[in-house]
């Protein structure tokens, strides 16, 4: 099998970009379904749910979850700051 690459001078530029314009809400939907079913969240779950909310611009909704994590020893110090 020949693995040699051939390079040629050209004015053509190739870029690769995702065609998706919106972020997936899959994780948020999983967490929200768990909340509706009164499932217990680990402190890591609480933190990751807050991060998902933040990524999707739901800042006000994320605040109480971050507040819960602020003093939790299960959350690494850099994530508590």
VMD Tcl script that builds the backbone (N, CA, C; Angstrom):
set m [mol new atoms 243]
animate dup $m
set s [atomselect $m all]
$s set {name element resname resid chain x y z} {
  {N N UNK 1 A 0.851 -1.170 0.000}
  {CA C UNK 1 A 0.000 0.000 0.000}
  {C C UNK 1 A 0.897 1.234 0.000}
  {N N UNK 2 A 0.669 2.118 -0.942}
  {CA C UNK 2 A 1.451 3.345 -1.063}
  {C C UNK 2 A 0.853 4.409 -0.146}
  {N N UNK 3 A 1.644 4.915 0.787}
  {CA C UNK 3 A 1.165 5.949 1.706}
  {C C UNK 3 A 1.817 7.295 1.439}
  {N N UNK 4 A 2.334 7.486 0.254}
  {CA C UNK 4 A 2.991 8.731 -0.117}
  {C C UNK 4 A 1.941 9.794 -0.424}
  {N N UNK 5 A 2.159 10.986 0.091}
  {CA C UNK 5 A 1.271 12.103 -0.196}
  {C C UNK 5 A 1.919 12.985 -1.249}
  {N N UNK 6 A 1.115 13.452 -2.178}
  {CA C UNK 6 A 1.608 14.350 -3.211}
  {C C UNK 6 A 1.005 15.725 -2.950}
  {N N UNK 7 A 1.837 16.744 -2.874}
  {CA C UNK 7 A 1.389 18.113 -2.637}
  {C C UNK 7 A 1.626 18.926 -3.897}
  {N N UNK 8 A 0.629 19.718 -4.269}
  {CA C UNK 8 A 0.783 20.578 -5.428}
  {C C UNK 8 A 0.343 21.982 -5.053}
  {N N UNK 9 A 1.045 22.970 -5.574}
  {CA C UNK 9 A 0.674 24.360 -5.330}
  {C C UNK 9 A -0.694 24.625 -5.943}
  {N N UNK 10 A -1.561 25.324 -5.195}
  {CA C UNK 10 A -2.908 25.578 -5.676}
  {C C UNK 10 A -3.507 26.754 -4.915}
  {N N UNK 11 A -4.479 27.412 -5.522}
  {CA C UNK 11 A -5.217 28.485 -4.858}
  {C C UNK 11 A -6.482 27.952 -4.177}
  {N N UNK 12 A -6.699 26.672 -4.250}
  {CA C UNK 12 A -7.898 26.056 -3.675}
  {C C UNK 12 A -7.694 25.863 -2.174}
  {N N UNK 13 A -8.718 26.242 -1.409}
  {CA C UNK 13 A -8.691 26.061 0.038}
  {C C UNK 13 A -9.821 25.109 0.410}
  {N N UNK 14 A -9.501 24.100 1.187}
  {CA C UNK 14 A -10.503 23.138 1.648}
  {C C UNK 14 A -10.688 23.333 3.145}
  {N N UNK 15 A -11.937 23.506 3.565}
  {CA C UNK 15 A -12.233 23.592 4.995}
  {C C UNK 15 A -13.275 22.539 5.331}
  {N N UNK 16 A -13.233 22.087 6.562}
  {CA C UNK 16 A -14.195 21.097 7.037}
  {C C UNK 16 A -14.958 21.716 8.201}
  {N N UNK 17 A -16.254 21.752 8.084}
  {CA C UNK 17 A -17.078 22.336 9.142}
  {C C UNK 17 A -18.344 21.506 9.304}
  {N N UNK 18 A -18.843 21.505 10.508}
  {CA C UNK 18 A -20.079 20.791 10.790}
  {C C UNK 18 A -21.237 21.471 10.069}
  {N N UNK 19 A -22.164 20.676 9.597}
  {CA C UNK 19 A -23.348 21.237 8.952}
  {C C UNK 19 A -24.406 21.611 9.983}
  {N N UNK 20 A -24.271 21.087 11.195}
  {CA C UNK 20 A -25.231 21.410 12.241}
  {C C UNK 20 A -25.065 22.863 12.655}
  {N N UNK 21 A -26.159 23.564 12.773}
  {CA C UNK 21 A -26.126 24.959 13.197}
  {C C UNK 21 A -26.525 25.101 14.666}
  {N N UNK 22 A -27.154 24.086 15.222}
  {CA C UNK 22 A -27.582 24.144 16.615}
  {C C UNK 22 A -26.906 23.041 17.415}
  {N N UNK 23 A -26.725 23.314 18.688}
  {CA C UNK 23 A -26.132 22.327 19.579}
  {C C UNK 23 A -27.192 21.294 19.950}
  {N N UNK 24 A -26.767 20.078 20.104}
  {CA C UNK 24 A -27.677 19.007 20.485}
  {C C UNK 24 A -28.191 19.226 21.903}
  {N N UNK 25 A -29.470 19.042 22.099}
  {CA C UNK 25 A -30.074 19.146 23.428}
  {C C UNK 25 A -30.239 17.770 24.063}
  {N N UNK 26 A -29.627 16.775 23.475}
  {CA C UNK 26 A -29.790 15.396 23.934}
  {C C UNK 26 A -29.492 15.247 25.422}
  {N N UNK 27 A -28.344 15.755 25.869}
  {CA C UNK 27 A -27.967 15.590 27.272}
  {C C UNK 27 A -28.921 16.322 28.207}
  {N N UNK 28 A -29.314 17.524 27.832}
  {CA C UNK 28 A -30.266 18.272 28.663}
  {C C UNK 28 A -31.568 17.498 28.778}
  {N N UNK 29 A -32.032 16.946 27.681}
  {CA C UNK 29 A -33.283 16.192 27.702}
  {C C UNK 29 A -33.178 14.963 28.595}
  {N N UNK 30 A -32.025 14.308 28.587}
  {CA C UNK 30 A -31.818 13.146 29.464}
  {C C UNK 30 A -31.881 13.582 30.923}
  {N N UNK 31 A -31.163 14.660 31.270}
  {CA C UNK 31 A -31.178 15.151 32.653}
  {C C UNK 31 A -32.578 15.595 33.066}
  {N N UNK 32 A -33.289 16.286 32.189}
  {CA C UNK 32 A -34.618 16.779 32.541}
  {C C UNK 32 A -35.621 15.646 32.698}
  {N N UNK 33 A -35.476 14.602 31.913}
  {CA C UNK 33 A -36.337 13.433 32.093}
  {C C UNK 33 A -36.057 12.787 33.451}
  {N N UNK 34 A -34.786 12.702 33.812}
  {CA C UNK 34 A -34.418 12.145 35.118}
  {C C UNK 34 A -35.004 12.997 36.243}
  {N N UNK 35 A -34.954 14.321 36.102}
  {CA C UNK 35 A -35.537 15.206 37.114}
  {C C UNK 35 A -37.044 14.994 37.232}
  {N N UNK 36 A -37.720 14.867 36.104}
  {CA C UNK 36 A -39.173 14.635 36.120}
  {C C UNK 36 A -39.530 13.332 36.822}
  {N N UNK 37 A -38.629 12.354 36.740}
  {CA C UNK 37 A -38.866 11.052 37.376}
  {C C UNK 37 A -38.255 10.982 38.777}
  {N N UNK 38 A -37.881 12.144 39.311}
  {CA C UNK 38 A -37.331 12.250 40.672}
  {C C UNK 38 A -36.125 11.358 40.914}
  {N N UNK 39 A -35.327 11.160 39.890}
  {CA C UNK 39 A -34.104 10.377 40.068}
  {C C UNK 39 A -33.083 11.206 40.839}
  {N N UNK 40 A -32.325 10.541 41.675}
  {CA C UNK 40 A -31.291 11.207 42.454}
  {C C UNK 40 A -30.070 11.447 41.583}
  {N N UNK 41 A -29.572 12.672 41.619}
  {CA C UNK 41 A -28.372 13.032 40.863}
  {C C UNK 41 A -27.157 12.955 41.770}
  {N N UNK 42 A -26.070 12.433 41.241}
  {CA C UNK 42 A -24.795 12.554 41.946}
  {C C UNK 42 A -24.367 14.012 41.816}
  {N N UNK 43 A -23.408 14.423 42.616}
  {CA C UNK 43 A -22.929 15.799 42.519}
  {C C UNK 43 A -22.319 16.053 41.137}
  {N N UNK 44 A -21.674 15.042 40.554}
  {CA C UNK 44 A -21.136 15.184 39.192}
  {C C UNK 44 A -22.263 15.406 38.188}
  {N N UNK 45 A -23.389 14.699 38.370}
  {CA C UNK 45 A -24.541 14.895 37.487}
  {C C UNK 45 A -25.056 16.330 37.584}
  {N N UNK 46 A -25.152 16.832 38.808}
  {CA C UNK 46 A -25.626 18.205 39.021}
  {C C UNK 46 A -24.711 19.184 38.286}
  {N N UNK 47 A -23.407 18.985 38.441}
  {CA C UNK 47 A -22.441 19.875 37.794}
  {C C UNK 47 A -22.537 19.790 36.273}
  {N N UNK 48 A -22.625 18.583 35.741}
  {CA C UNK 48 A -22.687 18.431 34.280}
  {C C UNK 48 A -23.995 18.984 33.713}
  {N N UNK 49 A -25.077 18.841 34.454}
  {CA C UNK 49 A -26.346 19.420 34.014}
  {C C UNK 49 A -26.222 20.947 33.964}
  {N N UNK 50 A -25.616 21.536 34.989}
  {CA C UNK 50 A -25.411 22.992 34.999}
  {C C UNK 50 A -24.566 23.426 33.809}
  {N N UNK 51 A -23.534 22.662 33.504}
  {CA C UNK 51 A -22.684 23.002 32.351}
  {C C UNK 51 A -23.465 22.910 31.047}
  {N N UNK 52 A -24.276 21.869 30.898}
  {CA C UNK 52 A -25.094 21.727 29.684}
  {C C UNK 52 A -26.035 22.922 29.540}
  {N N UNK 53 A -26.662 23.314 30.639}
  {CA C UNK 53 A -27.551 24.476 30.588}
  {C C UNK 53 A -26.790 25.725 30.156}
  {N N UNK 54 A -25.585 25.888 30.678}
  {CA C UNK 54 A -24.762 27.049 30.331}
  {C C UNK 54 A -24.398 27.045 28.852}
  {N N UNK 55 A -23.997 25.901 28.332}
  {CA C UNK 55 A -23.635 25.779 26.914}
  {C C UNK 55 A -24.800 26.205 26.024}
  {N N UNK 56 A -26.021 25.935 26.497}
  {CA C UNK 56 A -27.202 26.253 25.702}
  {C C UNK 56 A -27.806 27.610 26.060}
  {N N UNK 57 A -27.052 28.408 26.818}
  {CA C UNK 57 A -27.496 29.763 27.113}
  {C C UNK 57 A -28.573 29.873 28.172}
  {N N UNK 58 A -28.840 28.810 28.904}
  {CA C UNK 58 A -29.873 28.821 29.943}
  {C C UNK 58 A -29.223 29.142 31.291}
  {N N UNK 59 A -28.638 30.345 31.367}
  {CA C UNK 59 A -27.819 30.741 32.511}
  {C C UNK 59 A -28.602 30.803 33.817}
  {N N UNK 60 A -29.756 31.433 33.792}
  {CA C UNK 60 A -30.550 31.568 35.021}
  {C C UNK 60 A -30.960 30.201 35.567}
  {N N UNK 61 A -31.286 29.308 34.687}
  {CA C UNK 61 A -31.677 27.960 35.104}
  {C C UNK 61 A -30.482 27.199 35.685}
  {N N UNK 62 A -29.278 27.508 35.206}
  {CA C UNK 62 A -28.066 26.810 35.659}
  {C C UNK 62 A -27.598 27.264 37.040}
  {N N UNK 63 A -27.890 28.503 37.410}
  {CA C UNK 63 A -27.344 29.078 38.645}
  {C C UNK 63 A -27.613 28.224 39.884}
  {N N UNK 64 A -28.852 27.796 40.153}
  {CA C UNK 64 A -29.057 27.017 41.383}
  {C C UNK 64 A -28.265 25.705 41.402}
  {N N UNK 65 A -28.041 25.137 40.244}
  {CA C UNK 65 A -27.268 23.895 40.183}
  {C C UNK 65 A -25.794 24.164 40.465}
  {N N UNK 66 A -25.277 25.278 39.937}
  {CA C UNK 66 A -23.902 25.672 40.264}
  {C C UNK 66 A -23.775 25.991 41.755}
  {N N UNK 67 A -24.784 26.658 42.312}
  {CA C UNK 67 A -24.764 26.984 43.743}
  {C C UNK 67 A -24.653 25.709 44.578}
  {N N UNK 68 A -25.355 24.679 44.171}
  {CA C UNK 68 A -25.294 23.396 44.871}
  {C C UNK 68 A -23.885 22.822 44.839}
  {N N UNK 69 A -23.179 23.038 43.750}
  {CA C UNK 69 A -21.840 22.457 43.558}
  {C C UNK 69 A -20.725 23.256 44.221}
  {N N UNK 70 A -20.998 24.511 44.576}
  {CA C UNK 70 A -19.946 25.413 45.048}
  {C C UNK 70 A -19.111 24.865 46.198}
  {N N UNK 71 A -19.744 24.190 47.116}
  {CA C UNK 71 A -19.018 23.707 48.297}
  {C C UNK 71 A -18.871 22.193 48.326}
  {N N UNK 72 A -19.309 21.532 47.285}
  {CA C UNK 72 A -19.271 20.058 47.263}
  {C C UNK 72 A -17.851 19.550 47.073}
  {N N UNK 73 A -17.408 18.721 47.983}
  {CA C UNK 73 A -16.050 18.165 47.901}
  {C C UNK 73 A -15.896 17.197 46.726}
  {N N UNK 74 A -17.001 16.661 46.227}
  {CA C UNK 74 A -16.946 15.736 45.088}
  {C C UNK 74 A -16.564 16.446 43.788}
  {N N UNK 75 A -16.750 17.757 43.772}
  {CA C UNK 75 A -16.436 18.556 42.587}
  {C C UNK 75 A -15.020 19.095 42.749}
  {N N UNK 76 A -14.204 18.949 41.725}
  {CA C UNK 76 A -12.814 19.403 41.814}
  {C C UNK 76 A -12.759 20.905 42.100}
  {N N UNK 77 A -11.706 21.315 42.765}
  {CA C UNK 77 A -11.555 22.715 43.172}
  {C C UNK 77 A -11.658 23.667 41.986}
  {N N UNK 78 A -11.012 23.325 40.860}
  {CA C UNK 78 A -11.060 24.241 39.707}
  {C C UNK 78 A -12.465 24.395 39.158}
  {N N UNK 79 A -13.324 23.401 39.343}
  {CA C UNK 79 A -14.706 23.516 38.887}
  {C C UNK 79 A -15.587 24.219 39.920}
  {N N UNK 80 A -15.134 24.273 41.165}
  {CA C UNK 80 A -15.895 24.979 42.203}
  {C C UNK 80 A -15.619 26.471 42.187}
  {N N UNK 81 A -14.503 26.880 41.617}
  {CA C UNK 81 A -14.113 28.295 41.650}
  {C C UNK 81 A -14.923 29.103 40.678}
}
mol reanalyze $m
mol bondsrecalc $m
mol representation Tube
mol addrep $m
